[in-house]
Amino acid sequence: MAYENIRVETRGRVGLITLDRPSALNALSNALFEELNRALDTFEADDKIGCIVLTGSEKAFAAGADIKEMSEFDFAEAYKRDHITPWERVTRVRKPVIAAVSGYALGGGCELAMMCDFIIAGDNAKFGQPEVTLGVVPGAGGTQRLTRFVGKSKAMEMCLSGRFMDAEEAERAGLVSRIVPAADLVEEAVNVAHKIAEMSLPIVMMIKESVNRAYETTLAEGTRFERRMFHASFATEDQNEGMRAFIEKRSPQFKNK
């Protein structure tokens, strides 16, 4: 399948998607998201893929939305198009999605990274929501997801002032899981994805759904949901294999069943 704005490859049970608009610092256009969503659909449907990595270039994960594309919109056109809503396909992928962020992740780029399940950052990463400097409000979850990650005060400052956050601050604030040298970023993210992909896919999907539920409901409802997922895991062949392998002191051979 041919793509013009992304590159797609498989590495074992890992699907790797690379944003590829170097002349525009991977600015997020509608055409790019059409291709990204198609690639996500393909990996989601492929039983041989257990985890997905989304990355950009060393200079920019994505420096924001394509401003030239949006600049001519009026309210009616933006509303009728339901502009940005199709970007959120990544939030509905049931398999784990890791964002490997190097360089700039600004505006829509920061928002896209936050839509993934967790972020591994290169030591040169910079995050920000500079939409205020363009006279618009963040529109892909910047005011919502960033606040959940880093808290009201820091999110408010970043969204109101457009200030960038470097990788070290992002790790301290809880926006990224950890920092690695930019030159090693993709390799490290793929290695983590390989480890996840070796696990039982149904169990991994249950864990992802359970962690996400923590942001959607109360603690009591969240723990009740988690408990039901725990009970449900005993209906899988992989639970039996995992516990038997532990008792027999060997590595489990999961069948994703």
Contacts in CASP RR format, 6 or more apart in sequence:
PFRMAT RR
TARGET T0000
AUTHOR 0000-0000-0000
METHOD contacts of the structure
MODEL  1
MAYENIRVETRGRVGLITLDRPSALNALSNALFEELNRALDTFEADDKIG
CIVLTGSEKAFAAGADIKEMSEFDFAEAYKRDHITPWERVTRVRKPVIAA
VSGYALGGGCELAMMCDFIIAGDNAKFGQPEVTLGVVPGAGGTQRLTRFV
GKSKAMEMCLSGRFMDAEEAERAGLVSRIVPAADLVEEAVNVAHKIAEMS
LPIVMMIKESVNRAYETTLAEGTRFERRMFHASFATEDQNEGMRAFIEKR
SPQFKNK
1 8 0 8 1.000
1 38 0 8 1.000
1 42 0 8 1.000
3 20 0 8 1.000
3 35 0 8 1.000
3 39 0 8 1.000
4 31 0 8 1.000
4 35 0 8 1.000
5 19 0 8 1.000
5 20 0 8 1.000
5 21 0 8 1.000
5 29 0 8 1.000
5 31 0 8 1.000
5 32 0 8 1.000
5 35 0 8 1.000
5 36 0 8 1.000
6 17 0 8 1.000
6 18 0 8 1.000
6 19 0 8 1.000
6 20 0 8 1.000
6 32 0 8 1.000
6 35 0 8 1.000
6 36 0 8 1.000
6 39 0 8 1.000
7 17 0 8 1.000
7 18 0 8 1.000
7 20 0 8 1.000
8 15 0 8 1.000
8 16 0 8 1.000
8 17 0 8 1.000
8 18 0 8 1.000
8 39 0 8 1.000
8 42 0 8 1.000
9 15 0 8 1.000
9 16 0 8 1.000
10 16 0 8 1.000
10 48 0 8 1.000
10 49 0 8 1.000
11 190 0 8 1.000
11 194 0 8 1.000
12 48 0 8 1.000
12 194 0 8 1.000
12 197 0 8 1.000
13 48 0 8 1.000
13 49 0 8 1.000
13 50 0 8 1.000
13 51 0 8 1.000
13 194 0 8 1.000
13 197 0 8 1.000
13 198 0 8 1.000
14 49 0 8 1.000
14 50 0 8 1.000
14 51 0 8 1.000
14 52 0 8 1.000
14 53 0 8 1.000
14 190 0 8 1.000
14 193 0 8 1.000
14 194 0 8 1.000
14 197 0 8 1.000
15 43 0 8 1.000
15 49 0 8 1.000
15 50 0 8 1.000
15 51 0 8 1.000
15 52 0 8 1.000
15 53 0 8 1.000
15 193 0 8 1.000
16 52 0 8 1.000
16 53 0 8 1.000
16 55 0 8 1.000
16 186 0 8 1.000
16 190 0 8 1.000
17 36 0 8 1.000
17 39 0 8 1.000
17 40 0 8 1.000
17 43 0 8 1.000
17 52 0 8 1.000
17 53 0 8 1.000
17 54 0 8 1.000
17 55 0 8 1.000
18 55 0 8 1.000
18 56 0 8 1.000
18 57 0 8 1.000
19 26 0 8 1.000
19 28 0 8 1.000
19 32 0 8 1.000
19 36 0 8 1.000
19 54 0 8 1.000
19 55 0 8 1.000
19 56 0 8 1.000
19 57 0 8 1.000
19 61 0 8 1.000
19 62 0 8 1.000
20 26 0 8 1.000
20 56 0 8 1.000
20 57 0 8 1.000
21 27 0 8 1.000
21 29 0 8 1.000
21 32 0 8 1.000
22 57 0 8 1.000
22 59 0 8 1.000
24 63 0 8 1.000
24 66 0 8 1.000
25 59 0 8 1.000
25 60 0 8 1.000
25 62 0 8 1.000
25 63 0 8 1.000
25 64 0 8 1.000
25 104 0 8 1.000
26 32 0 8 1.000
26 56 0 8 1.000
26 57 0 8 1.000
26 60 0 8 1.000
26 61 0 8 1.000
26 62 0 8 1.000
26 63 0 8 1.000
26 64 0 8 1.000
26 109 0 8 1.000
27 62 0 8 1.000
27 63 0 8 1.000
27 64 0 8 1.000
27 65 0 8 1.000
27 66 0 8 1.000
27 67 0 8 1.000
28 62 0 8 1.000
28 64 0 8 1.000
28 65 0 8 1.000
28 66 0 8 1.000
28 87 0 8 1.000
28 108 0 8 1.000
28 109 0 8 1.000
28 112 0 8 1.000
29 65 0 8 1.000
29 66 0 8 1.000
29 69 0 8 1.000
30 66 0 8 1.000
30 69 0 8 1.000
30 86 0 8 1.000
32 66 0 8 1.000
33 86 0 8 1.000
33 87 0 8 1.000
33 89 0 8 1.000
34 86 0 8 1.000
36 89 0 8 1.000
36 90 0 8 1.000
37 86 0 8 1.000
37 89 0 8 1.000
40 52 0 8 1.000
40 89 0 8 1.000
40 90 0 8 1.000
40 93 0 8 1.000
40 97 0 8 1.000
41 89 0 8 1.000
43 49 0 8 1.000
43 52 0 8 1.000
43 93 0 8 1.000
43 95 0 8 1.000
44 93 0 8 1.000
44 94 0 8 1.000
44 95 0 8 1.000
47 256 0 8 1.000
49 95 0 8 1.000
49 197 0 8 1.000
50 95 0 8 1.000
50 96 0 8 1.000
50 193 0 8 1.000
50 196 0 8 1.000
50 197 0 8 1.000
50 201 0 8 1.000
50 204 0 8 1.000
51 95 0 8 1.000
51 96 0 8 1.000
51 97 0 8 1.000
51 98 0 8 1.000
51 193 0 8 1.000
51 194 0 8 1.000
51 196 0 8 1.000
51 197 0 8 1.000
51 204 0 8 1.000
52 93 0 8 1.000
52 95 0 8 1.000
52 96 0 8 1.000
52 97 0 8 1.000
52 98 0 8 1.000
52 193 0 8 1.000
53 97 0 8 1.000
53 98 0 8 1.000
53 100 0 8 1.000
53 186 0 8 1.000
53 189 0 8 1.000
53 190 0 8 1.000
53 193 0 8 1.000
54 90 0 8 1.000
54 97 0 8 1.000
54 98 0 8 1.000
54 99 0 8 1.000
54 100 0 8 1.000
54 112 0 8 1.000
54 116 0 8 1.000
55 61 0 8 1.000
55 99 0 8 1.000
55 100 0 8 1.000
55 101 0 8 1.000
55 102 0 8 1.000
55 185 0 8 1.000
55 186 0 8 1.000
55 189 0 8 1.000
56 62 0 8 1.000
56 100 0 8 1.000
56 101 0 8 1.000
56 102 0 8 1.000
57 102 0 8 1.000
58 102 0 8 1.000
58 103 0 8 1.000
58 124 0 8 1.000
58 182 0 8 1.000
58 183 0 8 1.000
58 185 0 8 1.000
59 102 0 8 1.000
59 103 0 8 1.000
59 104 0 8 1.000
60 102 0 8 1.000
60 103 0 8 1.000
60 104 0 8 1.000
60 105 0 8 1.000
61 99 0 8 1.000
61 100 0 8 1.000
61 101 0 8 1.000
61 102 0 8 1.000
61 103 0 8 1.000
61 104 0 8 1.000
61 105 0 8 1.000
61 109 0 8 1.000
61 112 0 8 1.000
61 113 0 8 1.000
61 125 0 8 1.000
62 104 0 8 1.000
62 105 0 8 1.000
62 106 0 8 1.000
62 108 0 8 1.000
62 109 0 8 1.000
62 112 0 8 1.000
63 104 0 8 1.000
63 106 0 8 1.000
63 109 0 8 1.000
64 104 0 8 1.000
64 106 0 8 1.000
64 107 0 8 1.000
64 108 0 8 1.000
64 109 0 8 1.000
64 110 0 8 1.000
65 107 0 8 1.000
65 108 0 8 1.000
65 109 0 8 1.000
65 140 0 8 1.000
67 134 0 8 1.000
70 78 0 8 1.000
70 83 0 8 1.000
73 81 0 8 1.000
73 83 0 8 1.000
77 83 0 8 1.000
84 139 0 8 1.000
84 140 0 8 1.000
87 108 0 8 1.000
87 111 0 8 1.000
87 112 0 8 1.000
87 115 0 8 1.000
87 140 0 8 1.000
88 115 0 8 1.000
88 140 0 8 1.000
90 97 0 8 1.000
90 112 0 8 1.000
90 115 0 8 1.000
90 116 0 8 1.000
91 115 0 8 1.000
94 205 0 8 1.000
94 208 0 8 1.000
94 209 0 8 1.000
95 201 0 8 1.000
95 204 0 8 1.000
95 205 0 8 1.000
95 208 0 8 1.000
96 117 0 8 1.000
96 193 0 8 1.000
96 196 0 8 1.000
96 204 0 8 1.000
96 208 0 8 1.000
97 116 0 8 1.000
97 117 0 8 1.000
98 116 0 8 1.000
98 117 0 8 1.000
98 118 0 8 1.000
98 119 0 8 1.000
98 120 0 8 1.000
98 189 0 8 1.000
98 192 0 8 1.000
98 193 0 8 1.000
99 112 0 8 1.000
99 113 0 8 1.000
99 114 0 8 1.000
99 116 0 8 1.000
99 118 0 8 1.000
99 119 0 8 1.000
99 120 0 8 1.000
100 119 0 8 1.000
100 120 0 8 1.000
100 122 0 8 1.000
100 185 0 8 1.000
100 186 0 8 1.000
100 188 0 8 1.000
100 189 0 8 1.000
101 113 0 8 1.000
101 119 0 8 1.000
101 120 0 8 1.000
101 121 0 8 1.000
101 122 0 8 1.000
101 125 0 8 1.000
101 127 0 8 1.000
101 176 0 8 1.000
101 185 0 8 1.000
102 121 0 8 1.000
102 122 0 8 1.000
102 124 0 8 1.000
102 125 0 8 1.000
102 182 0 8 1.000
102 185 0 8 1.000
103 122 0 8 1.000
103 124 0 8 1.000
103 125 0 8 1.000
103 126 0 8 1.000
103 182 0 8 1.000
104 126 0 8 1.000
105 112 0 8 1.000
105 113 0 8 1.000
105 125 0 8 1.000
105 126 0 8 1.000
105 127 0 8 1.000
105 128 0 8 1.000
106 126 0 8 1.000
106 127 0 8 1.000
106 128 0 8 1.000
106 129 0 8 1.000
106 130 0 8 1.000
106 164 0 8 1.000
107 128 0 8 1.000
107 129 0 8 1.000
107 130 0 8 1.000
107 131 0 8 1.000
107 138 0 8 1.000
107 140 0 8 1.000
107 142 0 8 1.000
108 138 0 8 1.000
108 139 0 8 1.000
108 140 0 8 1.000
108 142 0 8 1.000
110 127 0 8 1.000
110 128 0 8 1.000
110 129 0 8 1.000
110 142 0 8 1.000
110 146 0 8 1.000
111 129 0 8 1.000
111 138 0 8 1.000
111 139 0 8 1.000
111 140 0 8 1.000
111 141 0 8 1.000
111 142 0 8 1.000
111 145 0 8 1.000
112 140 0 8 1.000
113 119 0 8 1.000
113 127 0 8 1.000
114 141 0 8 1.000
114 142 0 8 1.000
114 145 0 8 1.000
114 146 0 8 1.000
114 149 0 8 1.000
114 175 0 8 1.000
115 140 0 8 1.000
115 145 0 8 1.000
117 208 0 8 1.000
118 176 0 8 1.000
118 177 0 8 1.000
119 170 0 8 1.000
119 175 0 8 1.000
119 176 0 8 1.000
119 177 0 8 1.000
120 176 0 8 1.000
120 177 0 8 1.000
120 178 0 8 1.000
120 179 0 8 1.000
120 180 0 8 1.000
120 185 0 8 1.000
120 188 0 8 1.000
120 189 0 8 1.000
120 192 0 8 1.000
121 167 0 8 1.000
121 170 0 8 1.000
121 171 0 8 1.000
121 176 0 8 1.000
121 178 0 8 1.000
121 179 0 8 1.000
121 180 0 8 1.000
121 185 0 8 1.000
122 167 0 8 1.000
122 179 0 8 1.000
122 180 0 8 1.000
122 181 0 8 1.000
122 182 0 8 1.000
122 185 0 8 1.000
123 167 0 8 1.000
123 179 0 8 1.000
123 180 0 8 1.000
123 181 0 8 1.000
123 182 0 8 1.000
124 167 0 8 1.000
124 182 0 8 1.000
125 166 0 8 1.000
125 167 0 8 1.000
125 170 0 8 1.000
125 176 0 8 1.000
125 179 0 8 1.000
125 182 0 8 1.000
126 164 0 8 1.000
126 165 0 8 1.000
126 166 0 8 1.000
126 167 0 8 1.000
127 164 0 8 1.000
127 165 0 8 1.000
127 166 0 8 1.000
127 170 0 8 1.000
127 175 0 8 1.000
128 158 0 8 1.000
128 162 0 8 1.000
128 163 0 8 1.000
128 164 0 8 1.000
128 165 0 8 1.000
129 138 0 8 1.000
129 142 0 8 1.000
129 143 0 8 1.000
129 146 0 8 1.000
129 158 0 8 1.000
129 159 0 8 1.000
129 162 0 8 1.000
130 162 0 8 1.000
130 164 0 8 1.000
131 137 0 8 1.000
131 138 0 8 1.000
131 139 0 8 1.000
131 159 0 8 1.000
131 162 0 8 1.000
132 159 0 8 1.000
132 160 0 8 1.000
132 161 0 8 1.000
132 162 0 8 1.000
133 162 0 8 1.000
137 143 0 8 1.000
138 146 0 8 1.000
138 159 0 8 1.000
142 155 0 8 1.000
142 159 0 8 1.000
143 155 0 8 1.000
143 159 0 8 1.000
146 155 0 8 1.000
146 158 0 8 1.000
146 159 0 8 1.000
146 175 0 8 1.000
147 155 0 8 1.000
147 156 0 8 1.000
148 215 0 8 1.000
149 155 0 8 1.000
149 173 0 8 1.000
149 174 0 8 1.000
149 175 0 8 1.000
150 158 0 8 1.000
150 173 0 8 1.000
150 174 0 8 1.000
150 175 0 8 1.000
151 173 0 8 1.000
154 165 0 8 1.000
154 173 0 8 1.000
157 163 0 8 1.000
158 164 0 8 1.000
158 165 0 8 1.000
165 173 0 8 1.000
165 175 0 8 1.000
167 176 0 8 1.000
167 179 0 8 1.000
168 179 0 8 1.000
170 176 0 8 1.000
171 177 0 8 1.000
171 178 0 8 1.000
171 179 0 8 1.000
180 188 0 8 1.000
196 204 0 8 1.000
198 254 0 8 1.000
199 254 0 8 1.000
200 236 0 8 1.000
200 238 0 8 1.000
200 239 0 8 1.000
200 242 0 8 1.000
200 254 0 8 1.000
200 256 0 8 1.000
201 254 0 8 1.000
201 256 0 8 1.000
202 233 0 8 1.000
202 236 0 8 1.000
202 238 0 8 1.000
202 256 0 8 1.000
202 257 0 8 1.000
203 233 0 8 1.000
203 236 0 8 1.000
203 238 0 8 1.000
203 239 0 8 1.000
206 229 0 8 1.000
206 232 0 8 1.000
206 233 0 8 1.000
207 229 0 8 1.000
209 229 0 8 1.000
210 222 0 8 1.000
210 225 0 8 1.000
210 226 0 8 1.000
210 229 0 8 1.000
213 221 0 8 1.000
213 222 0 8 1.000
213 225 0 8 1.000
213 226 0 8 1.000
214 222 0 8 1.000
217 225 0 8 1.000
233 239 0 8 1.000
236 257 0 8 1.000
237 255 0 8 1.000
237 257 0 8 1.000
238 252 0 8 1.000
238 254 0 8 1.000
238 255 0 8 1.000
238 256 0 8 1.000
238 257 0 8 1.000
241 252 0 8 1.000
241 253 0 8 1.000
241 254 0 8 1.000
241 255 0 8 1.000
242 252 0 8 1.000
242 254 0 8 1.000
244 252 0 8 1.000
245 251 0 8 1.000
245 252 0 8 1.000
245 253 0 8 1.000
246 252 0 8 1.000
END
